[in-house]
Structure formats: structure tokens, C-alpha cells
């Protein structure tokens, strides 16, 4: 990683650190003017739904999430549950900010089709938003990371999305069917428990060493996919994002299999949701 790239990642981490504080405090980062144009992003994830709010200069000012099981392998499997959770997150955000939220963008795993994009848009609009755009998840992550050259690997719940950039242009985007939920299934099989119990076990920091010893092959598979599936070649730096990567040994294991150095931003679970909101121009399609 060059000195400039390191400085860029340091700036991103500073934003993420501040945003995490906002999420945990359940307060806005600053007071919002009634006439201010706000931008919102919705990430319908496999384990949680995240709502992020930015100002007109793409600075984060509010965020909230709620765990759910409404999405599986990148696809909405419980429409009404998704809508209800998002309605609650929207109302909570408006109460905190003191202004209505009108528009919000969404995202889907790459190349999952118009049907998937339509369902995500319908969920967002059923919750009371206008939805200007649906973008692919790793490209949204790259926008927040201000990626000019490099590869973004977005480890989602059910899929691994990969975007490759050269000189600020997206040259390849792809999606492969393995993600955090597959870690959970492997752990559930190893421990002889149900997936919901394994998911809670996976999230508990006290179990990290034991859990990672079991799911290590899934992480190695993700790195192998990244190494072999990208036709144009993996561009450096490689930035890995997503809530499923919050293990201390994830990046060392991923890098060793990839045979290239990989990097993890602070609070990688918020990178894609914040990037989604950056696509919100306040207009309907």
C-alpha cells in the first residue's frame, strides 16, 4: 500500500470510528437544519438491516441497525419483516434528526438480476422512501473508500462480491455464493447446533479463537475465489469489508491464501451501507 493509499485508509477509519460512536449513542453527529438535504442508504443484510444518513457533502450524521433474518444469500426471503424493520429504523432516525427522510438508495450483490433489485426497491418504498437507485454492494463500498485503483472484496451474508478498479474506473464486478452465513452453517455442523445458535456463538468475542478454528476453511475459500475468479487480475490494494470479517485472524488468513496483502477498515460492517447512501441524489428513477 502506497503512502497516499494508507493516508486515504486512515481518513476512512477516522470517519468509521466517528460513525460507530454515533450508532452506539443512538444520537445524531450534529444538529440538522430543517431545509438541509440528507442522503440515506439501506443495506438489507443477511444478519441485519442497516440505515445510514449522510449530509449533502457525504459526511455521516446518523446510523442505526437491527438484527434480522429477512434476507438470505443476498435475496429478500421475508418481505414484510424487512419492511417493518425498515419502517421502525426510518421513524427512529426521523425522531432523532427532527426532519423527515424522503429518499434512500439500496444495494444488491453483483449480477443477482433485475428481480432482486426490484424487490429491494419495493421494500425501501414500502417503508416510506423514494428509492433513486439500487447499486451493487462492492461498488458502493468502493465509493465510500474512494477507491481509484484496487480491489474491494465485500463479504456479505450469503455472497462474496468483488469489484476491481483501475484509474477510478470499474473494470470488473462479480459475485460468488459464499459468505458469513456459510461460516455459520459450518460452525453449526461442527457444534451440532441450529444455525441461529451458531450465529450467536459466532458473534460472541469470547468464542473467537474456537470459532475461527472451525470456519478457517471458509475464509480460505473466499480468498481462493478472489484469486481465481477475477479475470482481469486482482488489483492492489485489496480492501476486505463486511461484518463477517471481524475476526483478528481473518485478514492474515485471507492474505496468506490470496498471496497478496489485504487490509480491513475499522468497523468494516459499515463501509457498504455508508457507500450506498452516497448514491442518493434525492430524485426518483
ABEGO torsion letter per residue (X at the ends): XBAAAAAAAAAAAAAAAAAAAAAAAGBBABBBBAABBBBBBBBBBAABBBBBBBBAAGBBABBBBBBBAABBGGBBABAAAAAAAAAAAAAAAAAAAGBBBABBBBBBBBGAEAAAAAAAAAAAAAAGBBBABBBBAAAAAAAAAGBABEBBBBBBAABBBBBBBBGGBBABBBBBBBBAAAAAAAAAAAAGBBAAAAAAAAABAAAAAAAAAAAAAAAAAAAAAAAAABAAEBBOBBBBBEAAABBAAAAAAAAAAAGBBBBBBBGAAAAAAAAAAAABAGBBX
